[in-house]
């Protein structure tokens, strides 16, 4: 089994919910930072609540899609 599949097997044993929450936090944080940088650079008037909401939604969507893609790769590899 290649290194990626071994790592994914270990990750999936931790559970889908844990993966999605952790990935959402990381991805959402990166999105929030990016949105804040755009807000500063382009001097937009987006309220901070909107930026947080957008970051959470984007983080969740990306995390769920990431889980689905990785599961398909794992099952195909088996």
C-alpha positions in Angstrom: 0.0 0.0 0.0 1.4 3.4 -0.9 2.1 6.1 1.6 -1.0 8.2 0.7 -3.3 5.3 1.2 -1.8 4.3 4.5 -2.2 7.9 5.7 -5.8 8.0 4.5 -6.6 4.7 6.2 -5.3 6.1 9.5 -7.3 9.4 8.9 -10.5 7.6 8.1 -10.3 5.5 11.2 -10.5 8.8 13.2 -13.9 9.3 11.7 -15.7 11.4 9.2 -17.0 13.9 11.6 -13.6 14.6 13.2 -12.0 14.9 9.7 -14.7 17.3 8.4 -14.6 19.5 11.5 -10.8 19.7 11.5 -10.6 20.3 7.8 -13.4 22.9 8.0 -11.6 24.8 10.7 -8.3 24.8 8.7 -10.0 25.6 5.4 -12.4 28.1 6.9 -9.5 29.8 8.7 -7.6 30.1 5.4 -10.7 31.5 3.6 -11.3 34.0 6.4 -7.7 35.2 6.2 -8.0 35.5 2.5 -11.2 37.4 2.7 -9.7 39.7 5.4 -6.7 40.4 3.1 -9.1 41.3 0.2 -11.1 43.5 2.6 -7.9 45.4 3.6 -6.4 45.6 0.1 -9.5 46.5 -1.8 -11.1 48.5 1.0 -14.4 46.7 0.8 -17.2 47.3 3.3 -18.2 43.6 4.0 -19.2 43.1 7.6 -17.0 40.7 9.6 -20.0 38.5 10.3 -20.5 37.9 6.6 -16.9 37.0 6.1 -17.0 34.5 9.0 -20.2 32.9 7.6 -18.8 32.6 4.1 -15.6 31.1 5.5 -17.5 28.5 7.5 -19.7 27.5 4.6 -16.7 27.3 2.2 -14.7 25.3 4.7 -17.6 22.8 5.2 -18.2 22.3 1.5 -14.5 21.8 0.7 -14.1 19.4 3.6 -17.1 17.2 2.6 -16.0 17.1 -1.0 -12.4 16.2 0.1 -13.8 13.3 2.2 -15.8 12.0 -0.7 -12.9 12.2 -3.2 -10.5 10.6 -0.8 -13.0 7.8 0.0 -13.5 7.1 -3.8 -9.7 6.9 -4.3 -9.3 4.6 -1.3 -12.0 2.3 -2.4 -10.7 2.2 -6.0 -7.2 1.4 -4.6 -8.6 -1.6 -2.7 
